[in-house]
């Protein structure tokens, strides 16, 4: 008895089937005709990768190929052999579907120190001062000098324009390609 789990190409659901009696003509779940009616001497290639896994694999390969190109460009700019920039290449992305991120876990003296700090309850990483940063941002628009930074920028820009400096960037909203967020 050779029981296998098969996947219907129509409904894409899996079902268990005893192939010792032959391949199924119809999907037992959706009743679609799934027999391929091919001659015995046809040469076929099994589809062992789904379109999702092929797309994921291509993204990973493209990222690794791109990092190699950037490393070679950096070596050319620095005027050094490409082998000296090989540490810039991405060579070990995690392409498993069950992982949350593609980057491999980092274990170096810095990450070990941060882990010790976190274990002691000390703030670590960019999110540590997030509440404090939000408080500062909110306070920038209140108090005795609200929007002081924006006024200082405008004052500096107005003083530089008559001197013959290159035109300063316009507000993004005046760009003809700008679209307001929905």
N, C-alpha and C positions, 0 to 999 in steps of 0.2 A: 504494500500500500504506500504510494508516494503522494502524500498530502502536502500541498503548497498553498501559500497565501498569494493570491493573484489580485491585480488591480484592473478594474474595468476602465478602458480608455474613454468610454462615454460618460459615465457618472463619476469616475475617479474614486470610487469606493472600493475597499478591499474585501475579498471574500476567500474562504477556504475551499479548496477543490482538490479532489483526488485525480491526479493526472495519469494514473496507471490505466484508467479507462479511456484516455484521450483528452485532448484539450476541449474546453467547453465551446459550444457553438453560440450560446447566448449567456449574457450576464444573469446570474440567478437573482440579482437585486433589481435591476432596471429592465430586464428582458430584452436588451439591445443585442443585435447580432454582432458578436465580437470575433467570429471566425474569419481568418484572413484568406481562406481558399487559395492558397498558393501552391504552385507545383513543388514537388519534393526537391527538385534540383535548383530552386531559386536561392540565390545568395542573399542573405539578410543580415543586418547588424542589430543586435538587441538594443533597445533604448534603456540602458541601465542608469542614465542620469535624467532627472526631470528638468524641465525648462528653468525651474527656480534654482536648482543647484548649479546648473550651467551658468546662469546669470550671476550668481554669487561667486562662483569660481572665476568668472571673467573680471569682476570688480577687483577681486584680490590680486589676480595676475596683473591687471592694469596698474594697480597701485604699486606693486613691486617693480614693474617695468618703468614706471614714471620715476620712482625713487632712484633707480639706476641711472636714468637719463640725467636727473638733476645732480647726482653725484659726479657724473662725468663733466657736466657743465661747470660745476663748482671747481673741479680740478683744472679745467681749461682756464677759468678766470684767475685762479690762484697761480697758475703756471707750474703746477706740480704734477707728478704722475697720478693717473687715476687710482692706482692702488692706495695712495695716501688718503683718498676720500672714500674708501670702501666702507668705512663705518657709518656713512650717511645712508647706505642702501637699506631698504626694508627687505629682510630675507625670511622672516618667520612670523608672518601674520597668522592669526588664529582664524581659520575659515570654517570652523565647526559651527553648525547651526544652533547648538545648545549653549553657546557662550554668549554673554551679554555684550562684550566688546571684542574687537578684532585684535587689539594690541595685547601683546604678551605681558604678563605681570612683571613689574620692575622690582628687582631686589638688589639694591645697591646701598652704600652707606647713607645716602640722603633718605631713601625710603625707609630704611631701618630706624633712623633717627626720628623721622616723622611718626612712625608706628609707636616708638617709645613715648613721644610727646602726647600722642592721642590716648595712649593707655593711662597717662597721668592726668588726663582731662584738660590738657592745654589745647589752645586753638591751632588747627593745622589746615593748610591748603587755602584755596581761594574762598571757600564758603565760610571760613572761620569768622571773618569780620563782615559778613554780608549784612547783618542787621545794623551794625555800626555804620557801614557805608550808606545804607538806605536812610539812616538818620541824618547823616551829613548832607546827602542829596536833598532831602526834604527841607533842611535848615537853610540851604543855599537860596531858597526863594522866599524866605521870611526874615524877620528881624529888622534891624535898622538899615541895612544895605541889601535889599532884595535884588537879585540879578546883577550883583556888582561885577561879576566876571564878564557877563555879556556886555555891560556898559563899557568896561575897560577895553574889551576887544574892539568895540565899535569906535571908541576914541582913538585907539592906536591905528586902526584901519583908515580913519579919516585923516590922520596926520601923515600917513605914509603915501596916500594916493597922489597928492600934489608933487611929491618929490620925484616922480617919474619911475616908481617901482612897477614891476610887472603887475598886471591886474590880479587882484585877490580873487579867490574862488567865490562865486555867487552863492546865494542861498540855494539849497537843493530844490526848493519848491519852484524856482524860476527855470529849472532845466525842463526843456520840452518833453523829455522822456519820463519825467517824474510822475508817478501815480500815487495818489493818497492811499494809505492802508485802509482796507475795508473794515 
